[in-house]
Amino acid sequence: MRPKLKYKILTMFVITTFLMIFISYKLIERQYLKYGRLVNRYISFECNNDDICGGWADRLKGLFSTYAFSLITNRTFLIKITKNCDLKNILIPNKILWYSSQVPNSVSNKTLNYAWNYNLEIEFRNSTTILKEISNENLIIIKSGFMFSNVLSENRNFQERLNQLGYEPSKFKLAFQLRKWYQDLFRLNKRLQVKYDKLLKQMKPTVNSKLICAQLRMGDEGHVGESDLDMGSKFWNFINQTFLIDDKMNKFSIFITSDREYFKKDAELFFRNKRVFYTGNSSLHVERPSDSNQCENLEKVIFDFHLMQNCDIGVVSHSGFGILAMWNRPDPFKDLYVYTKKNQDELRQNYWNRKNLTFVKYGNLDDIYFL
């Protein structure tokens, strides 16, 4: 074989081999960017006995925001909620293993207590990196009660990363992702799943059955955010006049959840010809001290939240629990009505102004001012 021909063949072989290695590397890199996780790099949402965590909705806001950060930073996501009750006693991992016991002993760690520091939104909206200053820490722990990651959808610096992950950047907000993320992370334990399946068959016995969910948050007694005293009757009349007057086929069931137990009994009396469902003694705020069994208390609150993903119609207070429960549906804004201010600018001026409210159709994210 001529030397020149031999050289050309060898050169072509080297170039072809290099190209194959390069292409393979890029394909692996692309898959890693989308699905991979940094080795021994974790980010954990934590809520422990000494922490101020807020109610179940506040905990979910912080939890899912931390999960959003795990996607951006390629860290393994963990959850450690032990306040009131260990969350693992109620919810267990579904598609993502989030047990905090995965972390090896004696790893370096850093705790970030974001709490309800809404000023962080300004930083995250404009930041070129997330958590870079502590990127060498094996474990980053976040404690927070608000949706601090929502503004990442507005940050141009992360659009490429979100596209790599398969997200449309403008939809990288909790309202649009809660359903998927909740299902990826959680399922009920076996005992609660049996209870859930049985109750769901009673609430929606046929394929034509429809479920109306009413969530009434009165608020703390004497607090500036306490709602109107006649809120219950307003809810019942709105539901009746809007949905039930023409219900000749009796296809509607009604599920009630509230921070006042008497609303559930009131609903049974008002809708005496309808199927009314509720969880007894679930009218509590899990952040407040209680003499009763705290695991049972948290379990009832989570069970109500989990049930509400089946609501065909939602009529809810302007509260985290009600709105997040409705976002946890295939179509988060379908037939959703919020008991709130007609003029949302009044809430932008004073978020806890909860007097003289009415029912507002919540069909688009910007229809309601929600923190």
C-alpha positions as CSV (number, residue, x, y, z in Angstrom):
1,M,0.0,0.0,0.0
2,R,1.3,3.4,-0.9
3,P,2.5,5.5,2.0
4,K,0.2,8.4,1.0
5,L,-2.9,6.2,0.8
6,K,-2.0,4.6,4.1
7,Y,-1.6,8.0,5.7
8,K,-5.0,9.2,4.3
9,I,-6.8,6.0,5.6
10,L,-5.2,6.4,9.0
11,T,-6.1,10.1,9.1
12,M,-9.7,9.4,8.1
13,F,-9.9,6.7,10.8
14,V,-8.6,9.0,13.5
15,I,-11.0,11.8,12.5
16,T,-13.9,9.4,12.3
17,T,-13.1,8.0,15.7
18,F,-12.7,11.4,17.2
19,L,-16.1,12.5,15.8
20,M,-17.8,9.4,17.1
21,I,-16.3,10.0,20.6
22,F,-17.2,13.7,20.5
23,I,-20.8,13.0,19.4
24,S,-21.2,10.3,22.0
25,Y,-19.9,12.7,24.6
26,K,-22.3,15.4,23.6
27,L,-25.3,12.9,23.7
28,I,-24.3,11.7,27.1
29,E,-23.8,15.3,28.3
30,R,-27.2,16.3,27.0
31,Q,-28.8,13.4,28.8
32,Y,-26.9,14.2,32.0
33,L,-28.0,17.8,31.8
34,K,-31.5,16.7,31.6
35,Y,-31.6,13.7,34.0
36,G,-28.3,13.5,35.8
37,R,-27.4,14.5,39.2
38,L,-24.0,15.6,40.6
39,V,-22.4,12.9,42.8
40,N,-22.7,13.6,46.5
41,R,-24.4,16.9,45.9
42,Y,-27.8,17.3,47.6
43,I,-30.3,20.0,48.3
44,S,-32.9,19.4,51.0
45,F,-36.1,21.1,52.1
46,E,-36.3,20.9,55.9
47,C,-39.0,21.7,58.5
48,N,-38.0,20.5,62.0
49,N,-39.5,20.9,65.4
50,D,-37.6,24.1,66.2
51,D,-38.5,25.7,62.9
52,I,-41.3,28.1,62.0
53,C,-42.7,26.4,58.9
54,G,-46.2,27.7,58.4
55,G,-49.1,25.6,57.4
56,W,-49.2,22.7,54.9
57,A,-49.5,25.2,52.0
58,D,-46.5,27.2,53.1
59,R,-44.5,24.1,53.5
60,L,-45.4,23.0,50.0
61,K,-44.4,26.4,48.6
62,G,-41.0,26.1,50.1
63,L,-40.7,22.4,49.3
64,F,-41.5,22.8,45.6
65,S,-39.3,25.9,45.2
66,T,-36.4,23.9,46.6
67,Y,-37.2,21.1,44.1
68,A,-37.1,23.7,41.3
69,F,-33.6,24.7,42.6
70,S,-32.6,21.0,42.5
71,L,-33.4,20.9,38.8
72,I,-31.5,24.0,38.0
73,T,-28.4,23.0,40.1
74,N,-28.5,19.3,39.2
75,R,-28.5,18.3,42.9
76,T,-30.3,15.3,44.3
77,F,-33.5,16.5,46.0
78,L,-34.4,15.5,49.6
79,I,-37.1,16.2,52.1
80,K,-37.0,16.2,55.8
81,I,-40.2,17.3,57.5
82,T,-40.4,16.1,61.1
83,K,-42.4,19.0,62.7
84,N,-45.7,17.7,64.1
85,C,-45.0,14.3,62.6
86,D,-42.5,12.7,60.3
87,L,-43.9,13.2,56.8
88,K,-42.7,9.7,55.8
89,N,-45.5,8.4,58.1
90,I,-48.1,9.9,55.7
91,L,-46.6,10.4,52.3
92,I,-44.0,8.2,50.7
93,P,-41.8,8.6,47.6
94,N,-43.4,7.9,44.2
95,K,-41.0,8.4,41.3
96,I,-38.3,10.3,43.2
97,L,-36.6,8.9,46.3
98,W,-36.4,11.9,48.6
99,Y,-35.5,10.3,51.9
100,S,-32.9,12.4,53.7
101,S,-31.2,9.2,55.0
102,Q,-29.5,9.0,51.6
103,V,-26.9,11.6,52.7
104,P,-23.7,10.1,53.9
105,N,-22.5,11.0,57.4
106,S,-20.2,13.9,58.0
107,V,-20.8,15.7,54.7
108,S,-20.3,19.4,54.5
109,N,-23.5,21.4,54.6
110,K,-24.9,24.9,54.6
111,T,-28.4,26.0,55.8
112,L,-30.3,28.8,54.1
113,N,-33.3,30.1,56.0
114,Y,-35.2,32.0,53.4
115,A,-38.3,32.1,55.6
116,W,-40.7,34.6,54.0
117,N,-38.1,37.0,52.7
118,Y,-39.8,38.1,49.5
119,N,-36.9,40.5,48.8
120,L,-35.0,37.4,47.6
121,E,-37.2,37.4,44.5
122,I,-35.4,40.5,43.2
123,E,-32.1,38.6,43.6
124,F,-33.3,35.4,41.9
125,R,-35.0,37.3,39.1
126,N,-31.7,38.9,38.0
127,S,-29.0,36.5,39.2
128,T,-26.7,34.8,36.7
129,T,-26.2,31.8,38.9
130,I,-28.0,30.0,41.7
131,L,-26.2,29.0,44.9
132,K,-22.8,29.3,43.2
133,E,-21.1,30.7,46.3
134,I,-21.8,27.5,48.2
135,S,-21.6,25.1,45.3
136,N,-18.8,23.1,47.0
137,E,-21.0,22.2,49.9
138,N,-22.2,18.6,49.7
139,L,-25.6,19.4,51.3
140,I,-27.6,22.6,51.0
141,I,-30.5,22.8,53.4
142,I,-33.3,25.3,52.6
143,K,-36.1,26.4,55.0
144,S,-38.8,28.6,53.6
145,G,-42.5,29.2,53.3
146,F,-43.0,31.0,50.0
147,M,-42.6,30.4,46.3
148,F,-39.1,31.8,45.9
149,S,-38.4,29.9,42.7
150,N,-41.2,31.3,40.6
151,V,-39.2,34.3,39.4
152,L,-36.6,32.0,37.7
153,S,-39.1,31.8,34.8
154,E,-38.5,35.5,34.2
155,N,-34.7,35.2,34.4
156,R,-33.1,35.0,30.9
157,N,-29.9,33.5,32.4
158,F,-31.7,30.2,33.0
159,Q,-33.8,29.9,29.8
160,E,-31.2,27.6,28.2
161,R,-31.0,25.4,31.3
162,L,-34.8,25.2,31.5
163,N,-35.0,24.3,27.8
164,Q,-32.4,21.5,28.4
165,L,-34.6,20.2,31.2
166,G,-37.6,20.1,28.8
167,Y,-39.5,23.1,30.3
168,E,-41.0,26.1,28.6
169,P,-39.4,28.9,30.6
170,S,-42.6,30.9,31.0
171,K,-44.3,27.8,32.5
172,F,-41.6,27.2,35.1
173,K,-44.0,28.3,37.8
174,L,-45.7,26.4,40.6
175,A,-49.1,26.9,39.1
176,F,-48.2,25.0,36.0
177,Q,-45.8,22.4,37.5
178,L,-47.4,21.5,40.9
179,R,-49.5,18.6,39.5
180,K,-46.5,16.8,37.9
181,W,-44.1,17.5,40.7
182,Y,-46.6,16.4,43.3
183,Q,-47.2,13.1,41.5
184,D,-43.4,12.6,40.9
185,L,-42.7,13.1,44.6
186,F,-45.6,11.7,46.6
187,R,-48.1,9.0,47.1
188,L,-50.2,8.1,50.1
189,N,-49.1,5.3,52.4
190,K,-51.0,2.0,51.9
191,R,-53.5,2.5,54.7
192,L,-54.4,6.0,53.5
193,Q,-54.6,4.9,49.9
194,V,-57.2,2.3,50.8
195,K,-59.2,5.0,52.6
196,Y,-58.8,7.4,49.7
197,D,-59.9,4.9,47.0
198,K,-63.0,4.0,49.0
199,L,-64.0,7.6,49.6
200,L,-63.4,8.6,46.0
201,K,-65.8,5.9,44.8
202,Q,-68.4,7.4,47.1
203,M,-67.9,10.9,46.0
204,K,-67.8,10.1,42.3
205,P,-69.8,6.8,41.9
206,T,-70.2,7.1,38.1
207,V,-68.3,8.4,35.1
208,N,-70.8,11.3,35.0
209,S,-70.4,12.3,38.6
210,K,-69.0,15.7,39.3
211,L,-67.3,16.9,42.5
212,I,-67.6,20.5,43.8
213,C,-64.9,21.4,46.4
214,A,-65.4,24.2,48.8
215,Q,-62.5,25.4,51.0
216,L,-63.4,28.0,53.5
217,R,-60.6,29.7,55.5
218,M,-61.9,32.0,58.2
219,G,-58.5,32.9,59.5
220,D,-57.3,33.5,63.0
221,E,-59.9,35.0,65.4
222,G,-59.2,38.7,65.9
223,H,-56.5,38.7,63.2
224,V,-56.7,41.5,60.6
225,G,-57.0,38.8,58.0
226,E,-60.1,37.2,59.6
227,S,-62.8,36.8,56.9
228,D,-66.5,38.0,56.9
229,L,-68.6,36.2,59.6
230,D,-71.3,35.4,57.0
231,M,-68.7,33.7,54.7
232,G,-70.4,30.3,55.0
233,S,-73.8,31.4,53.7
234,K,-72.2,33.3,50.9
235,F,-70.4,30.1,49.8
236,W,-73.5,27.9,50.0
237,N,-75.6,30.4,48.0
238,F,-73.0,30.9,45.4
239,I,-72.6,27.1,44.9
240,N,-76.3,26.6,44.8
241,Q,-77.2,29.3,42.4
242,T,-74.2,28.8,40.1
243,F,-74.1,25.0,39.8
244,L,-77.0,23.2,41.5
245,I,-80.2,24.8,40.4
246,D,-80.3,22.8,37.2
247,D,-78.8,19.7,38.6
248,K,-81.9,17.5,37.9
249,M,-79.7,14.4,37.4
250,N,-78.2,14.8,40.8
251,K,-74.7,14.4,39.4
252,F,-72.9,16.7,41.9
253,S,-71.3,15.7,45.2
254,I,-69.8,18.4,47.5
255,F,-66.6,18.1,49.5
256,I,-66.0,20.6,52.3
257,T,-62.7,21.5,54.0
258,S,-62.2,24.4,56.4
259,D,-60.4,25.8,59.4
260,R,-63.8,25.9,61.2
261,E,-65.5,22.6,61.9
262,Y,-69.0,24.1,62.1
263,F,-68.9,25.0,58.4
264,K,-69.1,21.3,57.5
265,K,-72.2,20.8,59.5
266,D,-73.7,23.9,58.1
267,A,-73.1,22.6,54.6
268,E,-74.8,19.3,55.4
269,L,-77.9,21.2,56.5
270,F,-77.9,23.6,53.6
271,F,-77.3,20.9,50.9
272,R,-79.5,18.3,52.6
273,N,-80.5,16.8,49.2
274,K,-76.9,16.4,48.0
275,R,-74.1,14.1,48.9
276,V,-71.8,16.1,51.3
277,F,-68.4,14.8,52.3
278,Y,-65.8,16.0,54.7
279,T,-63.0,14.8,57.0
280,G,-64.0,15.1,60.6
281,N,-61.8,17.2,62.9
282,S,-59.5,18.4,60.1
283,S,-60.2,22.1,60.9
284,L,-56.8,23.0,62.2
285,H,-53.6,24.8,61.4
286,V,-50.7,22.4,61.7
287,E,-48.3,25.1,62.8
288,R,-50.2,25.8,66.0
289,P,-49.5,23.7,69.1
290,S,-52.1,21.1,69.8
291,D,-52.9,18.6,72.7
292,S,-54.3,16.1,70.2
293,N,-52.3,13.6,68.2
294,Q,-50.1,15.7,65.9
295,C,-49.6,12.9,63.4
296,E,-53.3,12.4,63.1
297,N,-53.8,16.2,62.7
298,L,-51.2,16.5,59.9
299,E,-52.6,13.4,58.2
300,K,-56.1,14.8,58.0
301,V,-54.9,18.0,56.5
302,I,-52.8,16.3,53.9
303,F,-55.6,13.8,53.1
304,D,-58.0,16.7,52.4
305,F,-55.4,18.3,50.2
306,H,-54.7,15.0,48.3
307,L,-58.5,14.4,47.8
308,M,-59.0,17.8,46.2
309,Q,-57.0,16.9,43.1
310,N,-60.3,15.3,42.0
311,C,-62.4,18.4,42.2
312,D,-64.2,19.3,38.9
313,I,-65.2,22.7,40.4
314,G,-63.3,24.6,43.0
315,V,-64.8,27.4,45.2
316,V,-62.0,28.4,47.6
317,S,-60.9,31.1,49.9
318,H,-57.9,33.3,49.0
319,S,-55.5,31.0,50.8
320,G,-52.6,28.8,50.1
321,F,-54.3,25.6,50.9
322,G,-57.2,26.1,48.6
323,I,-55.4,27.6,45.7
324,L,-52.5,25.0,45.7
325,A,-55.0,22.2,46.0
326,M,-56.7,23.4,42.9
327,W,-53.4,23.8,41.1
328,N,-52.9,20.1,41.8
329,R,-55.3,19.2,39.1
330,P,-54.8,18.3,35.4
331,D,-56.1,21.8,34.5
332,P,-55.2,24.1,37.4
333,F,-57.6,26.9,36.4
334,K,-60.6,24.9,35.2
335,D,-63.9,26.1,36.9
336,L,-62.0,27.7,39.7
337,Y,-63.5,30.5,41.8
338,V,-61.8,32.4,44.6
339,Y,-63.5,34.3,47.4
340,T,-61.4,37.5,47.3
341,K,-61.4,41.2,46.5
342,K,-63.0,42.2,43.2
343,N,-60.2,44.7,42.7
344,Q,-56.9,42.7,43.3
345,D,-54.9,46.0,43.5
346,E,-56.4,46.3,47.0
347,L,-54.6,43.2,48.0
348,R,-51.3,44.4,46.5
349,Q,-51.6,47.3,48.9
350,N,-52.7,45.2,51.9
351,Y,-52.6,41.4,51.4
352,W,-54.5,40.7,54.5
353,N,-57.5,42.9,53.7
354,R,-60.1,40.1,53.8
355,K,-63.4,42.1,54.3
356,N,-66.1,42.7,51.7
357,L,-65.1,39.9,49.5
358,T,-66.8,38.3,46.4
359,F,-66.3,35.3,44.1
360,V,-63.8,36.0,41.3
361,K,-63.3,33.5,38.4
362,Y,-59.6,32.4,38.4
363,G,-59.0,31.5,34.8
364,N,-55.5,32.8,34.3
365,L,-52.5,33.1,36.6
366,D,-52.6,36.9,36.7
367,D,-56.3,37.1,37.6
368,I,-55.5,36.7,41.3
369,Y,-52.7,38.3,43.3
370,F,-51.3,35.3,45.3
371,L,-48.2,35.1,47.4
